[in-house]
Amino acid sequence: MVSEEVLIPTDGPALVGDLAVPGSARAVVLFAHGSGSSRMSPRNRAVAATLQEAGLATLLMDLLSEQEERVDAVTAQHRFDIDLLSGRLAAAIDWLGRDPRTAGLAVHLFGASTGAAAALTAAAQRPDRVRSVVSRGGRPDLADDALGRVRAPVLLIVGGRDYDVLQMNRTAATQLQAPHQVHVVPAATHLFEEPGTLEEVADVACRWFLRPAEAPDGEGQP
């Protein structure tokens, strides 16, 4: 599906995003990429394509300006600044509520790696706007005390061979008060490069976004 480049105002620089809105879209999913990545992340774009086919609008955005990305590539000073990144996601959530293409749509968040912590923190900041959150290979532990303030259902997708991150997700899940699940993709490592693993991520994420109210607590299939 063809996407449209948009500019999203924040308290800092305006940020570039790619917005795709299928006809009769049921909701919109805002993506938060991981450290060292961007809205061009091939894995997030693959997931977004699956969501679009299911009738979900998507917004993939850069969380840093070009100048900030150049600085971060050398110093890594922004990629773990969860307050900065979550504030920009919150600004994007507000923008989605104003833009006529998406104003009437429910908002869901999809975060990868450090972007998952930013997504969870933004969900805590916008509890009336965010319907659910999905994390792919995420670092929810970096959301700190925001975990207990998230009210939207949360799906934590982790590779079964991503051992340290899997343990971090299981520990973070105990701090969530909202309905949640840990979904383990058995053969996957951190980047879900193994055949079929990213497709599984897209499938379970899509089902979570379309039926968040039905998601039970626990570990396994949503």
N, CA, C and O of each residue as an XYZ file, in Angstrom:
888
protein
N       0.845     -1.196      0.000
C       0.000      0.000      0.000
C       0.876      1.240      0.000
O       1.910      1.268      0.667
N       0.474      2.272     -0.744
C       1.235      3.512     -0.826
C       1.022      4.319      0.445
O      -0.111      4.505      0.889
N       2.116      4.796      1.026
C       2.037      5.644      2.215
C       2.326      7.089      1.835
O       2.890      7.372      0.779
N       1.929      7.991      2.715
C       2.132      9.422      2.500
C       3.093      9.957      3.548
O       2.941      9.673      4.736
N       4.079     10.727      3.116
C       5.011     11.325      4.067
C       4.334     12.483      4.785
O       3.710     13.341      4.162
N       4.470     12.492      6.106
C       3.847     13.532      6.918
C       4.889     14.119      7.864
O       5.914     13.496      8.140
N       4.614     15.318      8.353
C       5.447     15.966      9.363
C       4.665     16.035     10.667
O       3.528     16.506     10.695
N       5.276     15.567     11.732
C       4.609     15.491     13.027
C       5.234     16.513     13.972
O       6.417     16.402     14.294
N       4.469     17.503     14.424
C       5.031     18.507     15.327
C       5.277     17.931     16.719
O       4.485     17.132     17.217
N       6.372     18.341     17.336
C       6.682     17.949     18.713
C       7.135     19.200     19.462
O       7.159     20.293     18.896
N       7.492     19.039     20.722
C       8.048     20.166     21.470
C       9.424     20.554     20.939
O       9.888     21.668     21.182
N      10.073     19.659     20.225
C      11.357     19.938     19.586
C      11.159     20.058     18.092
O      10.280     20.792     17.641
N      11.962     19.348     17.316
C      11.842     19.424     15.857
C      10.619     18.671     15.352
O      10.162     17.717     15.981
N      10.092     19.109     14.208
C       9.067     18.323     13.529
C       9.721     17.059     12.990
O      10.843     17.104     12.486
N       9.022     15.933     13.096
C       9.589     14.644     12.727
C       8.853     14.061     11.526
O       7.655     14.282     11.345
N       9.584     13.319     10.716
C       9.029     12.752      9.494
C       8.394     11.395      9.783
O       8.935     10.590     10.540
N       7.240     11.158      9.168
C       6.578      9.877      9.303
C       5.986      9.432      7.981
O       5.807     10.238      7.068
N       5.684      8.154      7.881
C       5.007      7.589      6.715
C       3.659      7.050      7.181
O       3.589      6.099      7.958
N       2.587      7.677      6.690
C       1.228      7.329      7.093
C       0.530      6.572      5.970
O       0.513      7.024      4.826
N      -0.041      5.423      6.300
C      -0.831      4.643      5.349
C      -2.196      4.385      5.972
O      -2.286      3.856      7.080
N      -3.251      4.755      5.267
C      -4.609      4.596      5.784
C      -5.448      3.825      4.768
O      -5.901      4.407      3.783
N      -5.662      2.533      4.985
C      -6.513      1.762      4.072
C      -7.950      2.271      4.121
O      -8.355      2.917      5.087
N      -8.702      1.981      3.094
C     -10.108      2.323      3.119
C     -10.820      1.605      4.247
O     -10.567      0.426      4.494
N     -11.720      2.316      4.942
C     -12.454      1.748      6.073
C     -11.514      1.208      7.147
O     -11.757      0.141      7.712
N     -10.438      1.951      7.426
C      -9.478      1.536      8.452
C     -10.173      1.371      9.795
O     -11.036      2.170     10.160
N      -9.795      0.340     10.518
C     -10.426      0.016     11.798
C      -9.724      0.682     12.976
O     -10.336      0.892     14.023
N      -8.456      1.013     12.817
C      -7.651      1.624     13.874
C      -6.329      2.033     13.233
O      -6.079      1.726     12.067
N      -5.485      2.723     13.991
C      -4.170      3.104     13.491
C      -3.110      2.601     14.466
O      -3.280      2.696     15.682
N      -2.027      2.072     13.930
C      -0.919      1.565     14.741
C       0.280      2.481     14.544
O       0.760      2.665     13.425
N       0.753      3.049     15.637
C       1.929      3.916     15.645
C       3.146      3.087     16.020
O       3.157      2.432     17.062
N       4.181      3.113     15.168
C       5.392      2.311     15.374
C       6.483      3.136     16.051
O       6.672      4.314     15.751
N       7.194      2.488     16.971
C       8.359      3.088     17.629
C       9.549      2.170     17.386
O       9.594      1.058     17.912
N      10.507      2.626     16.596
C      11.648      1.790     16.245
C      12.654      1.712     17.384
O      12.594      2.474     18.350
N      13.569      0.781     17.244
C      14.575      0.575     18.274
C      15.804      1.435     18.081
O      15.881      2.225     17.140
N      16.755      1.281     18.968
C      17.978      2.082     18.952
C      18.757      1.876     17.663
O      18.919      0.751     17.190
N      19.236      2.977     17.106
C      20.039      2.915     15.894
C      19.238      2.658     14.639
O      19.817      2.468     13.569
N      17.905      2.647     14.741
C      17.060      2.382     13.583
C      16.298      3.652     13.202
O      16.626      4.746     13.662
N      15.279      3.493     12.359
C      14.487      4.629     11.886
C      13.154      4.116     11.378
O      12.848      2.930     11.493
N      12.366      5.016     10.815
C      11.075      4.602     10.251
C      11.257      3.665      9.058
O      10.301      3.023      8.624
N      12.481      3.584      8.523
C      12.758      2.711      7.384
C      13.081      1.274      7.807
O      13.430      0.455      6.957
N      12.976      0.957      9.077
C      13.265     -0.392      9.565
C      12.541     -1.440      8.723
O      11.311     -1.434      8.672
N      13.275     -2.345      8.058
C      12.606     -3.339      7.203
C      11.704     -4.280      7.988
O      10.689     -4.735      7.460
N      12.046     -4.582      9.229
C      11.214     -5.483     10.030
C       9.901     -4.802     10.404
O       8.835     -5.406     10.287
N       9.970     -3.553     10.852
C       8.732     -2.854     11.177
C       7.876     -2.643      9.934
O       6.649     -2.710     10.006
N       8.513     -2.390      8.801
C       7.745     -2.192      7.572
C       7.066     -3.491      7.140
O       5.955     -3.461      6.612
N       7.716     -4.614      7.357
C       7.094     -5.895      7.029
C       5.867     -6.136      7.909
O       4.831     -6.591      7.425
N       5.989     -5.832      9.196
C       4.840     -5.969     10.090
C       3.733     -5.002      9.677
O       2.559     -5.369      9.651
N       4.114     -3.758      9.352
C       3.123     -2.758      8.949
C       2.341     -3.211      7.719
O       1.136     -2.976      7.631
N       3.013     -3.854      6.775
C       2.329     -4.322      5.569
C       1.250     -5.348      5.920
O       0.160     -5.324      5.348
N       1.551     -6.243      6.855
C       0.554     -7.225      7.289
C      -0.635     -6.541      7.950
O      -1.783     -6.920      7.719
N      -0.358     -5.534      8.774
C      -1.438     -4.821      9.456
C      -2.313     -4.074      8.457
O      -3.536     -4.048      8.592
N      -1.682     -3.465      7.454
C      -2.448     -2.748      6.438
C      -3.377     -3.690      5.682
O      -4.521     -3.338      5.392
N      -2.891     -4.884      5.364
C      -3.718     -5.871      4.674
C      -4.935     -6.262      5.510
O      -5.971     -6.648      4.969
N      -4.802     -6.158      6.828
C      -5.903     -6.498      7.731
C      -6.826     -5.312      7.987
O      -7.767     -5.417      8.773
N      -6.563     -4.182      7.328
C      -7.436     -3.021      7.474
C      -7.033     -2.055      8.572
O      -7.848     -1.248      9.018
N      -5.789     -2.127      9.011
C      -5.286     -1.205     10.024
C      -4.423     -0.132      9.359
O      -3.588     -0.440      8.508
N      -4.625      1.116      9.745
C      -3.739      2.192      9.314
C      -2.435      2.098     10.093
O      -2.414      1.569     11.205
N      -1.349      2.605      9.521
C      -0.057      2.564     10.200
C       0.653      3.906     10.074
O       0.512      4.604      9.070
N       1.409      4.253     11.094
C       2.282      5.423     11.063
C       3.653      4.993     11.554
O       3.837      4.697     12.735
N       4.621      4.960     10.631
C       6.010      4.708     10.990
C       6.718      6.053     11.000
O       6.692      6.768      9.998
N       7.349      6.409     12.113
C       7.943      7.737     12.232
C       9.370      7.660     12.753
O       9.749      6.723     13.456
N      10.143      8.662     12.391
C      11.455      8.828     12.999
C      11.267      9.465     14.370
O      10.481     10.401     14.520
N      11.975      8.969     15.351
C      11.883      9.532     16.700
C      12.922     10.611     16.946
O      12.850     11.336     17.939
N      13.898     10.719     16.037
C      14.933     11.735     16.126
C      14.996     12.512     14.817
O      14.671     11.983     13.754
N      15.418     13.771     14.903
C      15.666     14.552     13.690
C      16.956     14.064     13.037
O      17.705     13.291     13.635
N      17.214     14.514     11.811
C      18.445     14.109     11.119
C      19.679     14.542     11.910
O      20.647     13.789     12.012
N      19.649     15.738     12.460
C      20.797     16.217     13.246
C      20.976     15.370     14.503
O      22.098     15.005     14.854
N      19.871     15.057     15.180
C      19.965     14.223     16.375
C      20.461     12.822     16.041
O      21.216     12.235     16.816
N      20.051     12.284     14.911
C      20.527     10.964     14.503
C      22.026     10.960     14.259
O      22.711      9.996     14.603
N      22.542     12.039     13.662
C      23.993     12.123     13.429
C      24.753     12.145     14.747
O      25.786     11.491     14.889
N      24.233     12.903     15.711
C      24.871     12.955     17.027
C      24.773     11.597     17.720
O      25.740     11.121     18.315
N      23.601     10.984     17.636
C      23.372      9.713     18.317
C      24.235      8.599     17.731
O      24.652      7.691     18.451
N      24.504      8.666     16.424
C      25.336      7.644     15.794
C      26.739      7.635     16.387
O      27.414      6.605     16.383
N      27.173      8.775     16.891
C      28.519      8.883     17.469
C      28.496      8.693     18.981
O      29.364      8.025     19.543
N      27.495      9.285     19.639
C      27.488      9.323     21.103
C      26.497      8.376     21.756
O      26.639      8.055     22.936
N      25.475      7.912     20.994
C      24.388      7.073     21.528
C      23.654      7.758     22.679
O      23.103      7.086     23.551
N      23.645      9.090     22.685
C      23.066      9.804     23.815
C      21.547      9.868     23.793
O      20.929     10.092     24.834
N      20.929      9.677     22.628
C      19.472      9.806     22.537
C      18.738      8.469     22.549
O      17.581      8.406     22.964
N      19.379      7.424     22.110
C      18.650      6.166     21.870
C      18.117      5.536     23.138
O      17.159      4.765     23.082
N      18.717      5.845     24.294
C      18.208      5.326     25.557
C      17.512      6.399     26.393
O      17.237      6.191     27.575
N      17.230      7.541     25.779
C      16.528      8.626     26.471
C      15.026      8.369     26.337
O      14.365      8.928     25.462
N      14.507      7.530     27.204
C      13.112      7.103     27.093
C      12.156      8.271     27.319
O      11.087      8.311     26.710
N      12.513      9.213     28.172
C      11.650     10.387     28.372
C      11.509     11.178     27.074
O      10.409     11.599     26.714
N      12.615     11.375     26.380
C      12.584     12.096     25.102
C      11.748     11.334     24.078
O      10.866     11.909     23.441
N      12.025     10.048     23.922
C      11.361      9.257     22.882
C       9.871      9.091     23.167
O       9.050      9.173     22.253
N       9.524      8.859     24.428
C       8.105      8.685     24.754
C       7.350     10.002     24.594
O       6.179      9.999     24.214
N       8.003     11.124     24.877
C       7.359     12.417     24.665
C       7.036     12.647     23.203
O       6.010     13.243     22.873
N       7.899     12.182     22.338
C       7.652     12.338     20.898
C       6.561     11.400     20.412
O       5.787     11.757     19.524
N       6.492     10.215     20.980
C       5.379      9.335     20.652
C       4.063      9.921     21.145
O       3.047      9.841     20.454
N       4.077     10.509     22.338
C       2.862     11.140     22.857
C       2.414     12.283     21.946
O       1.217     12.473     21.729
N       3.375     13.043     21.414
C       3.043     14.117     20.475
C       2.426     13.544     19.204
O       1.507     14.133     18.635
N       2.934     12.388     18.756
C       2.372     11.742     17.564
C       0.966     11.222     17.839
O       0.100     11.300     16.968
N       0.728     10.694     19.033
C      -0.615     10.251     19.406
C      -1.579     11.432     19.355
O      -2.693     11.310     18.845
N      -1.151     12.565     19.881
C      -1.989     13.767     19.848
C      -2.247     14.205     18.409
O      -3.359     14.606     18.064
N      -1.216     14.127     17.576
C      -1.369     14.520     16.169
C      -2.351     13.605     15.450
O      -3.163     14.073     14.653
N      -2.284     12.306     15.724
C      -3.226     11.367     15.113
C      -4.665     11.710     15.497
O      -5.589     11.500     14.712
N      -4.848     12.232     16.693
C      -6.186     12.618     17.137
C      -6.702     13.887     16.489
O      -7.901     14.162     16.520
N      -5.791     14.672     15.897
C      -6.193     15.918     15.228
C      -6.309     15.763     13.714
O      -7.134     16.426     13.085
N      -5.495     14.899     13.128
C      -5.479     14.786     11.678
C      -6.788     14.150     11.186
O      -7.200     13.114     11.708
N      -7.436     14.750     10.199
C      -8.745     14.232      9.761
C      -8.706     12.807      9.226
O      -9.734     12.129      9.230
N      -7.550     12.333      8.765
C      -7.458     10.967      8.247
C      -7.506      9.917      9.352
O      -7.862      8.765      9.105
N      -7.146     10.317     10.566
C      -7.018      9.344     11.655
C      -7.754      9.751     12.926
O      -7.747      9.007     13.906
N      -8.383     10.915     12.923
C      -8.964     11.460     14.155
C     -10.005     10.526     14.776
O     -10.151     10.497     15.997
N     -10.722      9.772     13.960
C     -11.760      8.900     14.487
C     -11.305      7.488     14.777
O     -12.124      6.632     15.113
N     -10.001      7.224     14.654
C      -9.494      5.862     14.805
C      -8.893      5.617     16.188
O      -8.255      6.495     16.768
N      -9.109      4.411     16.699
C      -8.410      4.002     17.911
C      -6.917      3.907     17.628
O      -6.509      3.592     16.511
N      -6.103      4.180     18.646
C      -4.650      4.181     18.497
C      -4.046      2.993     19.246
O      -4.335      2.764     20.420
N      -3.201      2.245     18.536
C      -2.416      1.164     19.134
C      -0.934      1.478     18.913
O      -0.586      2.223     17.998
N      -0.075      0.916     19.743
C       1.362      1.165     19.645
C       2.109     -0.140     19.419
O       1.771     -1.172     19.999
N       3.134     -0.081     18.564
C       4.012     -1.223     18.309
C       5.439     -0.730     18.507
O       5.909      0.130     17.763
N       6.130     -1.273     19.511
C       7.488     -0.837     19.797
C       8.483     -1.974     19.674
O       8.194     -3.103     20.070
N       9.654     -1.683     19.128
C      10.716     -2.672     18.998
C      11.929     -2.232     19.805
O      12.282     -1.052     19.812
N      12.561     -3.174     20.480
C      13.776     -2.903     21.243
C      13.527     -1.749     22.231
O      12.571     -1.805     23.004
N      14.365     -0.714     22.217
C      14.149      0.410     23.134
C      12.857      1.156     22.822
O      12.291      1.814     23.695
N      12.390      1.055     21.579
C      11.121      1.690     21.228
C       9.954      1.115     22.005
O       8.941      1.792     22.179
N      10.070     -0.122     22.478
C       9.013     -0.706     23.290
C       8.885      0.025     24.623
O       7.773      0.252     25.099
N      10.003      0.394     25.224
C       9.957      1.150     26.472
C       9.316      2.512     26.243
O       8.527      2.981     27.064
N       9.661      3.149     25.115
C       9.056      4.440     24.795
C       7.561      4.291     24.562
O       6.781      5.144     24.987
N       7.145      3.207     23.883
C       5.728      2.984     23.620
C       4.957      2.754     24.921
O       3.872      3.307     25.101
N       5.499      1.958     25.812
C       4.834      1.701     27.087
C       4.729      2.967     27.922
O       3.710      3.207     28.571
N       5.776      3.770     27.906
C       5.751      5.026     28.661
C       4.737      5.994     28.062
O       4.015      6.670     28.794
N       4.679      6.062     26.725
C       3.689      6.923     26.068
C       2.276      6.440     26.366
O       1.370      7.253     26.545
N       2.078      5.116     26.420
C       0.759      4.581     26.756
C       0.345      5.004     28.166
O      -0.824      5.300     28.413
N       1.302      5.032     29.079
C       1.008      5.494     30.434
C       0.683      6.988     30.450
O      -0.110      7.446     31.273
N       1.293      7.740     29.544
C       1.048      9.177     29.470
C      -0.274      9.522     28.786
O      -0.834     10.592     29.022
N      -0.772      8.620     27.939
C      -2.016      8.856     27.189
C      -2.979      7.675     27.406
O      -3.342      6.991     26.450
N      -3.382      7.441     28.638
C      -4.206      6.244     28.920
C      -5.575      6.268     28.241
O      -6.152      5.212     27.981
N      -6.094      7.449     27.953
C      -7.411      7.537     27.320
C      -7.354      7.387     25.807
O      -8.392      7.264     25.158
N      -6.154      7.394     25.240
C      -6.014      7.348     23.789
C      -5.468      6.018     23.275
O      -5.802      5.601     22.166
N      -4.644      5.358     24.061
C      -3.974      4.143     23.589
C      -4.784      2.918     23.968
O      -5.068      2.692     25.144
N      -5.160      2.119     22.958
C      -5.998      0.940     23.185
C      -5.190     -0.308     23.516
O      -5.647     -1.142     24.297
N      -4.002     -0.455     22.940
C      -3.165     -1.616     23.259
C      -1.741     -1.351     22.807
O      -1.475     -0.429     22.036
N      -0.826     -2.184     23.308
C       0.604     -2.046     23.010
C       1.162     -3.427     22.683
O       0.846     -4.415     23.346
N       2.000     -3.477     21.645
C       2.754     -4.692     21.323
C       4.240     -4.349     21.334
O       4.654     -3.324     20.792
N       5.027     -5.204     21.947
C       6.483     -5.058     21.986
C       7.109     -6.217     21.223
O       6.741     -7.372     21.441
N       8.060     -5.918     20.321
C       8.793     -6.963     19.596
C      10.256     -6.940     20.033
O      10.973     -5.976     19.765
N      10.691     -7.991     20.698
C      12.080     -8.034     21.150
C      12.421     -6.799     21.964
O      13.512     -6.242     21.842
N      11.483     -6.378     22.792
C      11.592     -5.074     23.443
C      12.366     -5.069     24.743
O      12.738     -6.110     25.284
N      12.593     -3.864     25.221
C      13.204     -3.632     26.515
C      12.190     -2.923     27.420
O      12.386     -1.757     27.764
N      11.118     -3.608     27.807
C      10.124     -2.961     28.670
C      10.686     -2.570     30.017
O      10.138     -1.694     30.687
N      11.775     -3.207     30.426
C      12.394     -2.853     31.694
C      12.828     -1.399     31.731
O      12.884     -0.794     32.802
N      13.138     -0.827     30.557
C      13.584      0.574     30.503
C      12.444      1.546     30.729
O      12.689      2.742     30.887
N      11.205      1.077     30.749
C      10.067      1.944     31.044
C       9.944      2.231     32.539
O       9.196      3.121     32.942
N      10.670      1.485     33.351
C      10.730      1.710     34.801
C       9.334      1.749     35.423
O       8.526      0.851     35.186
N       9.045      2.789     36.221
C       7.779      2.810     36.962
C       6.567      3.087     36.087
O       5.434      2.984     36.555
N       6.788      3.442     34.808
C       5.655      3.633     33.903
C       4.918      2.320     33.670
O       3.732      2.333     33.340
N       5.601      1.179     33.837
C       4.960     -0.120     33.607
C       3.694     -0.282     34.433
O       2.680     -0.770     33.934
N       3.752      0.121     35.681
C       2.604     -0.038     36.561
C       1.475      0.922     36.268
O       0.374      0.770     36.799
N       1.735      1.914     35.424
C       0.699      2.907     35.096
C       0.060      2.673     33.732
O      -0.862      3.393     33.348
N       0.539      1.678     33.003
C      -0.067      1.357     31.708
C      -1.434      0.724     31.941
O      -1.568     -0.188     32.757
N      -2.443      1.203     31.230
C      -3.801      0.664     31.374
C      -4.232     -0.145     30.158
O      -5.195     -0.907     30.241
N      -3.550      0.002     29.045
C      -3.901     -0.718     27.825
C      -3.343     -2.139     27.873
O      -2.290     -2.357     28.470
N      -4.023     -3.112     27.258
C      -3.486     -4.471     27.185
C      -2.133     -4.500     26.473
O      -1.931     -3.782     25.494
N      -1.219     -5.318     26.959
C       0.158     -5.353     26.461
C       0.517     -6.779     26.029
O       0.286     -7.744     26.757
N       1.086     -6.881     24.828
C       1.613     -8.151     24.328
C       3.119     -8.011     24.164
O       3.589     -7.153     23.418
N       3.873     -8.851     24.859
C       5.326     -8.845     24.786
C       5.770    -10.046     23.954
O       5.671    -11.188     24.403
N       6.261     -9.784     22.733
C       6.709    -10.853     21.842
C       8.225    -10.948     21.922
O       8.928     -9.963     21.696
N       8.723    -12.130     22.242
C      10.165    -12.309     22.453
C      10.618    -13.608     21.801
O       9.891    -14.601     21.799
N      11.817    -13.590     21.253
C      12.393    -14.809     20.701
C      12.795    -15.770     21.804
O      13.356    -15.362     22.821
N      12.509    -17.043     21.600
C      12.856    -18.041     22.600
C      14.348    -18.220     22.785
O      14.792    -18.719     23.818
N      15.136    -17.812     21.778
C      16.594    -17.913     21.866
C      17.238    -16.569     22.188
O      18.461    -16.433     22.152
N      16.409    -15.579     22.503
C      16.900    -14.265     22.937
C      16.866    -14.264     24.460
O      16.057    -13.571     25.078
N      17.753    -15.047     25.052
C      17.609    -15.474     26.436
C      17.565    -14.320     27.439
O      16.684    -14.293     28.298
N      18.490    -13.377     27.349
C      18.516    -12.286     28.325
C      17.281    -11.398     28.193
O      16.678    -11.008     29.193
N      16.910    -11.081     26.956
C      15.749    -10.210     26.742
C      14.467    -10.923     27.163
O      13.546    -10.287     27.675
N      14.401    -12.220     26.954
C      13.225    -12.970     27.388
C      13.057    -12.873     28.900
O      11.946    -12.679     29.392
N      14.146    -13.007     29.628
C      14.054    -12.899     31.084
C      13.666    -11.487     31.503
O      12.889    -11.313     32.442
N      14.200    -10.471     30.813
C      13.813     -9.087     31.102
C      12.316     -8.874     30.888
O      11.660     -8.189     31.673
N      11.782     -9.466     29.822
C      10.356     -9.309     29.531
C       9.499    -10.014     30.578
O       8.485     -9.477     31.023
N       9.904    -11.199     30.963
C       9.138    -11.908     31.977
C       9.133    -11.153     33.307
O       8.119    -11.116     34.003
N      10.259    -10.560     33.647
C      10.332     -9.778     34.879
C       9.482     -8.519     34.766
O       8.757     -8.172     35.697
N       9.569     -7.831     33.622
C       8.775     -6.621     33.418
C       7.289     -6.929     33.456
O       6.500     -6.127     33.955
N       6.898     -8.093     32.929
C       5.477     -8.462     32.909
C       4.889     -8.525     34.306
O       3.701     -8.257     34.489
N       5.699     -8.874     35.293
C       5.185     -8.954     36.670
C       4.858     -7.579     37.226
O       4.149     -7.469     38.226
N       5.365     -6.529     36.591
C       5.097     -5.170     37.052
C       3.895     -4.531     36.363
O       3.434     -3.464     36.768
N       3.392     -5.188     35.323
C       2.240     -4.661     34.599
C       0.961     -4.942     35.373
O       0.736     -6.060     35.836
N       0.124     -3.916     35.509
C      -1.185     -4.072     36.131
C      -2.264     -4.314     35.083
O      -3.333     -4.834     35.401
N      -1.990     -3.939     33.834
C      -2.941     -4.118     32.742
C      -2.938     -5.571     32.266
O      -1.986     -6.302     32.540
N      -3.990     -6.006     31.554
C      -3.970     -7.341     30.935
C      -2.741     -7.470     30.036
O      -2.400     -6.532     29.315
N      -2.080     -8.617     30.075
C      -0.846     -8.752     29.311
C      -0.545    -10.215     29.030
O      -1.065    -11.116     29.688
N       0.308    -10.427     28.038
C       0.826    -11.747     27.712
C       2.278    -11.622     27.282
O       2.697    -10.601     26.737
N       3.041    -12.685     27.537
C       4.361    -12.859     26.941
C       4.206    -13.953     25.879
O       3.874    -15.095     26.196
N       4.448    -13.595     24.632
C       4.366    -14.576     23.539
C       5.784    -14.918     23.101
O       6.517    -14.046     22.634
N       6.171    -16.166     23.247
C       7.522    -16.614     22.906
C       7.500    -17.261     21.526
O       6.727    -18.184     21.272
N       8.363    -16.763     20.637
C       8.552    -17.376     19.319
C       9.752    -18.310     19.461
O      10.884    -17.825     19.485
N       9.559    -19.625     19.556
C      10.603    -20.542     20.031
C      11.921    -20.470     19.280
O      12.981    -20.479     19.907
N      11.885    -20.398     17.958
C      13.124    -20.497     17.178
C      13.827    -19.165     16.984
O      14.899    -19.117     16.381
N      13.247    -18.090     17.480
C      13.733    -16.756     17.128
C      14.831    -16.241     18.052
O      14.819    -16.477     19.260
N      15.776    -15.533     17.448
C      16.749    -14.743     18.200
C      16.256    -13.290     18.208
O      15.111    -13.018     17.846
N      17.113    -12.376     18.615
C      16.652    -11.015     18.914
C      16.030    -10.306     17.717
O      15.040     -9.592     17.875
N      16.585    -10.486     16.533
C      16.117     -9.740     15.366
C      15.072    -10.497     14.542
O      14.641    -10.004     13.499
N      14.664    -11.666     14.986
C      13.642    -12.450     14.290
C      14.018    -12.647     12.818
O      13.210    -12.435     11.914
N      15.266    -13.058     12.613
C      15.766    -13.276     11.259
C      15.508    -14.690     10.753
O      15.646    -14.945      9.557
N      15.143    -15.601     11.623
C      14.936    -16.986     11.243
C      13.659    -17.118     10.399
O      12.708    -16.363     10.604
N      13.628    -18.056      9.464
C      12.464    -18.194      8.576
C      11.155    -18.346      9.349
O      11.043    -19.171     10.256
N      10.182    -17.545      8.976
C       8.848    -17.634      9.548
C       8.639    -16.910     10.857
O       7.500    -16.742     11.293
N       9.719    -16.473     11.498
C       9.551    -15.879     12.831
C       8.947    -14.479     12.773
O       8.090    -14.143     13.591
N       9.381    -13.661     11.819
C       8.807    -12.320     11.720
C       7.346    -12.390     11.273
O       6.526    -11.566     11.679
N       7.031    -13.374     10.440
C       5.635    -13.571     10.037
C       4.766    -13.908     11.253
O       3.622    -13.463     11.348
N       5.311    -14.687     12.168
C       4.568    -14.992     13.391
C       4.360    -13.735     14.227
O       3.282    -13.522     14.781
N       5.392    -12.907     14.314
C       5.263    -11.633     15.027
C       4.113    -10.818     14.445
O       3.254    -10.329     15.179
N       4.104    -10.677     13.122
C       3.074     -9.870     12.469
C       1.684    -10.450     12.705
O       0.726     -9.707     12.922
N       1.575    -11.758     12.662
C       0.275    -12.404     12.826
C      -0.277    -12.208     14.234
O      -1.434    -11.822     14.401
N       0.550    -12.472     15.248
C       0.035    -12.363     16.618
C      -0.196    -10.904     16.987
O      -1.118    -10.600     17.745
N       0.625     -9.996     16.466
C       0.410     -8.572     16.720
C      -0.905     -8.113     16.106
O      -1.667     -7.376     16.731
N      -1.165     -8.551     14.882
C      -2.400     -8.160     14.198
C      -3.616     -8.634     14.982
O      -4.572     -7.880     15.164
N      -3.585     -9.867     15.442
C      -4.718    -10.389     16.203
C      -4.883     -9.653     17.535
O      -6.003     -9.465     18.010
N      -3.783     -9.243     18.125
C      -3.854     -8.486     19.384
C      -4.493     -7.124     19.151
O      -5.340     -6.692     19.934
N      -4.098     -6.454     18.095
C      -4.650     -5.131     17.808
C      -6.131     -5.201     17.464
O      -6.892     -4.296     17.806
N      -6.540     -6.256     16.800
C      -7.933     -6.352     16.376
C      -8.854     -6.831     17.490
O     -10.053     -6.557     17.457
N      -8.305     -7.552     18.491
C      -9.153     -8.060     19.560
C      -8.490     -7.830     20.924
O      -8.384     -8.773     21.709
N      -8.039     -6.602     21.230
C      -7.324     -6.388     22.500
C      -8.151     -6.670     23.728
O      -7.607     -7.098     24.747
N      -9.463     -6.442     23.666
C     -10.280     -6.631     24.858
C     -10.396     -8.103     25.246
O     -10.755     -8.422     26.379
N     -10.092     -9.000     24.304
C     -10.227    -10.420     24.572
C      -8.923    -11.037     25.081
O      -8.880    -12.227     25.394
N      -7.861    -10.229     25.165
C      -6.547    -10.804     25.486
C      -6.427    -11.110     26.972
O      -6.544    -10.193     27.785
N      -6.195    -12.377     27.365
C      -6.033    -12.744     28.768
C      -4.600    -12.560     29.240
O      -3.687    -12.361     28.439
N      -4.420    -12.629     30.534
C      -3.075    -12.641     31.084
C      -2.413    -13.979     30.812
O      -3.091    -14.973     30.555
N      -1.092    -14.005     30.869
C      -0.393    -15.276     30.778
C       0.700    -15.277     29.754
O       1.175    -14.224     29.330
N       1.104    -16.475     29.352
C       2.180    -16.640     28.393
C       1.745    -17.657     27.365
O       1.235    -18.726     27.702
N       1.953    -17.312     26.094
C       1.571    -18.219     25.034
C       0.873    -17.490     23.914
O       1.258    -16.370     23.577
N      -0.142    -18.093     23.327
C      -0.827    -17.515     22.183
C      -1.848    -16.497     22.655
O      -2.539    -16.741     23.644
N      -1.968    -15.326     21.956
C      -3.034    -14.392     22.265
C      -4.347    -14.877     21.665
O      -5.376    -14.218     21.818
